[in-house]
Amino acid sequence: MKVCIAEKPSVAREIANVLGAKTKRDGYFEGNGYAVTYTFGHLCSLCEPSDYKPHWKSWDLNNLPMLPEKFKIKVSDNEGIKKQFKTVKHLFDKADVVINCGDAGQEGELIQRWVLNKTKYKGVVKRLWISSLTTEAIKEGFENLKPAENYDNLYHAGFSRSIGDWLLGINATRLYTVKHGGYKQVLSVGRVQTPTLAMLVNRYKEIENFVPQPYWELQTLYRDTLFSYEEGRFLKVEDGERLANKVKDHEFEIVSITKKKGTEYAPKLFDLTGLQVYCNTKFGLSADDTLKIAQKLYEKKVVTYPRVDTTFLPSDIYPKVKTILSKLTDYNQLTAPLLNKKIKKSSRVFNDKKVTDHHAIIPTGIQTHLQHNEQRVYDIITKRFIAVFYDDCKVSNTTVIGKADDVNFKTTGKEILSKGWRVVFDTSTSLSNQKDNILPVFTKGEKGPHEPSFLEKQTKPPKQYTEASLLRAMETAGKQVDNDELRDLMKENGIGRPSTRANIIETLFKRKYIKRNKKQILPTVTGIQLIDTIQNELLKSAELTGTWEKQLKDIEKGKISANTFIKGMKRMVDALVYEVRSEKVETRISAINNKPVKKSKSKPKKEKLVGTTCPKCKNGHILKGKSAYGCNLYGKGCDFVLPFKYGEKKISENQYVRLLDKGSTVNLKGFKINGKSIEGLLRFDDAYKLKLEPKLTAKPKIKIGDSCPKCKTGRILKGKTAFGCSNYKTGCDFRVSF
């Protein structure tokens, strides 16, 4: 029997359908000579400190550093996971060959290898390596199964990353918590999260300590066109004033007009970080939201594997491009011009040297109904894919030099001669008839009156990080890089992986080290104190963390051994513990610093809806109208509305505040729908429109030990206040309160 093991039940179901394994069993699918089983992500994990030595359970400086001689794995301590692990082991014991169908990436390889190792399976292992879950891709993958040994280095890199995070995370967290933590305050320190927090703190302090410097600009307005002094700004007011006085008594003359034709290339295809940056900037989605949506799109078969760090495609995709484009029937108007001629093959799109395990995120050609945010993310992925096969955009860059007396001024403009790929992104307001900074027609030698101005300005501090700019900073280890080509070269030394950066940012939020201020991400008092307390610069160094990432990639390529990396981490942890234990305690950090000052009890808190950030567009804020609350950007791209009445019932401001905060109102009576009185609560649908959820009149009968009615794989357990599913730790949220 051939046993396939996937990373999720949903993926196992897709593979089973293609293989003809149609019979559903408890924990797997069976049929046609195959058994297709699955994990729930990590069935196994690295052992805890106390699993090595019982006394390591105590958070005591004398137990540090904890450096296990050999790292071990164990089955996670959860009844649902233990049950599934037994099912997997039972199948492996009967297997002629095991086919690893885990996600085709480092983490997917690590998850499945740990299960294979823990079950002590010794037989033949093959690897399914696919970039999408379409039937065609799965069939092609099974026709070209790879030897598992081809991915040994990928596993070694994943194992080394996990050990590195264990060594530094557990030792440093206990070290700083015991040494500097206040009452019940855990100070979490990590290989990637700490340098990321340090970048945020350093930027915050740079802005706080910024002292504006004055400078002056000399400009003049001629024929409604603004010209600026050709040599730039003045640092001394008297230098600029002298020229300003000089030019005001003279006519303005056009000296030269230079037009230079240029080419603008289509935006690159998306890697995960690029997609997260775009969606945060344009849609206000967090990096974690974008990753989850991209993963759903992958599981719905409409896009390829999303956890990638390349913007290129391999050459073997080129023959498939026309087929993919022809299947995108919802985009017929955009694809039709491409399908009538030979598809362009550009080195900016196809480059085998820039593609390792996976290629850029592209549509598969399959189309299905998607939720609002899923559709927005899918739409931009698809349009980027279509755009790269269009002609380049042709522009004319114009530079005009003018003078008053002998003082030269300059202005520039750009005219789009041929839109090319820009038509893909055309909307009624964007690129139709687009000209950037349209200039009037000037003639060399013409003269006329002008209006000079001499303005004092001030230098501005750098901007606080947004999630988009933080992701880019993590990608380049804190270096400011705007050029796409240079950014590609620096990716090997970035902080974290594309698939983990969102989780790192979310972890910092959960630990209350950072907070949101509209689009900005700011460090909290605790976050700032933690970075100030850590004297060891290596722990806070983005460049060092980038070097570690490079070493992990070198393990993946077989250039260095996992042992070399792990020994280096152990040496660093040993030195860190010695250094911090020798420090004199000057700081005790407590999260209480993050809590707002308590208001007088005599003035009860009044919830306010007006002025809060719009939950839909994340850019506008809520206003109060005559019949509804709504976004101030209503009619400018956002249609968010909260009517004063819903179903003939008046909804209070406090209930809407609760809806925004908790996700629903409380149960309310008095709704009238189609003439019937209904009791229920209000929620948002995926498009942020109100929907009424009627109150349940009866609860289902629950018996301990029954199969979970939601996930079908777990069992009903009895807790302190409710019945729930044994798979609650692995994602099933079925719950019925007593």
Disulfide bonds with the S-S distance in Angstrom:
none
